[in-house]
Amino acid sequence: MSQTPPASLSNAAPWDQPFLPPAPAWDGASRALLRGASDPWVTAFEADPAHDFSPDYADTRAWFDRLDAASDLIRIEQFGTSPEGRPIYAVIASKDGAAFDPAKPVLMIQAGIHPGEIDGKDAGMMLLRDIAFYGKDGLLDRVNLILIPILSVDGHERASAYSRPNQRGPRIQGWRNTATNQNLNRDYLKLDQAEMRAVRGLILNYRPDLYVDVHVTDGMDYQYDVTFGFNGEDGSFSRSPHGSQWLDSVFKPAMNAALERQGHIPGELVFGVDDDEPKKGLSDGGLGERYSNGWGAAAHVPTILIENHSLKPHEQRVLGTYVFIEEALRLLADKGSALRAATEQDRALRPAEILANFEQEDTPASTRPFKGVLFDTYFSPASGRNEIRWSGQPDPDLWQMPFYGSKPTLTLQRPTAYWIPSYRTDIIERLRAHGVQMETVAAPRVVNVEMLRLVSPKLAARANEGHVQASVETVKTERRDWTFPTGSVRVPTDQPLGDVAILLLEPQSNESFFAWGMFPEVMSRVEYIEAYAIAPLAETMLAADPALKAAFEAKLAAEPAFAADPQSRLAWFYERTPFYDDHYLLYPIGRED
């Protein structure tokens, strides 16, 4: 449903907002890929005179249905259903029929995880058309292609000319979040949403050798039109170092060369560290597993995150994406066996220590040349401060930009296994959706495990992605003989997805189920003791236990606030009685060593 434009914008063409920086002139060779409006297989994007339009869900599906009916190379597979009831489907291009030849590499392209950033859909429609009818079927001789044209189908249909003010086209865009107001590119690890569980199932079914997630940026202006990246780029940390090395040394140079031949300006996926000072530096944006590239490294699925530049016209971005996908098909056909071998090496890794909770480094790791855009600043009476004004003109001089990498702030030890009680079916189901291997006990079992006592956990001040997040910096370990009821599961970490399980089940991990607020009951205490009961009991305890008395007096001397608080003093004694809730702040998942 389109929104009514504000009166102040009623005369503006929203697909070329007058408040955006000007777009630089571009006339790349990839424009030859466009087909004219009279072509029977022209896409809606191509048929638009400005090449600034993307079709809605119904028209997109109708076009693919027609393609499917006309070509034996194309088939459509529904792999999920959205919260609003729309089919989520993939378009599969193959010469193998219903069953893929396992010797062939598989390329999976995902578009529309953020529906306003829909370049991958329009590029995919063009390329699949050309494979089916215009002489590019040879691309499928040694590789298979899976295109998800729209992942967030409900967000795609919340369409408006006013969805992404920082982006130049298409003139009608979908909404960033889903019908349940969730950002799917924060859901790769926690798997809250039906859309993400569905795509995880598709990945488990087809096991792509390369997974490409297509986005459009926000942020600063620069000359690059197609930027892309992956964890482990330029030798940075990756949980899949062998696959990342292949992406760095083989894939990236090939993509850059192909894009440059077609008149595009490819660049590395980077983010400005300060919106107000563009030359202050760049960062890698973090390595979190909630994002596609972070999850891919942890799950050992080689993953590329494309971020086309939002200030370039939709036409330029779509054509760059087409070139990227086509070259990826060619490269996988020629060199995909080496990537597959690298992935198998990564799947065999079982590091004893898991680095986690990455944050930006304090000092630059290097200096990088950067193709910037000329800018100045001006005083804005609206903001009351100086603001950036981008000119749209390439700076002839390369910027030498400080580059800030990411560093881990937490090191986790790899246990032999985790034990999850049967009543946490939600946790078990999410792990199963990931493909994590587990054993289910058919009868109650007493297991000697290490349990974690949370020390001063905190809840976030506001909700995020449908959760009130939690954090804990310190845990205390307690050795227990714990009874796990029938239906409980044992999750061994000696498996390819062991790192995923660790990141999800260790409460100190920023990506854990605990961090996403899924264990609020652990932080709830329901029983208490009245002051008239604990005060005389505490006096008896002091008289009977000299060590306890010494500890109490030391705390009084060291902490004046505690000494002045009668409730805190009595609570101190209560915590040392058998009446105190032994399960309070005890994380219910056990570690087996």
Helices and strands as residue ranges (DSSP letters): G 7-9, G 14-16, G 29-33, H 44-47, H 57-70, E 74-81, E 87-93, E 106-110, H 119-133, G 137-140, E 144-148, H 153-157, G 184-186, H 194-206, E 210-216, E 226-229, G 233-235, H 241-246, I 247-251, H 252-261, E 266-268, E 271-272, G 278-280, E 282-283, H 292-299, E 303-308, H 314-347, E 353-360, E 366-370, E 373-380, E 385-394, E 399-404, E 406-413, E 417-420, H 425-434, E 439-440, E 445-455, E 458-459, E 470-471, E 474-484, E 489-492, H 498-505, G 520-523, H 531-544, H 546-558, H 560-563, H 566-574, E 586-592
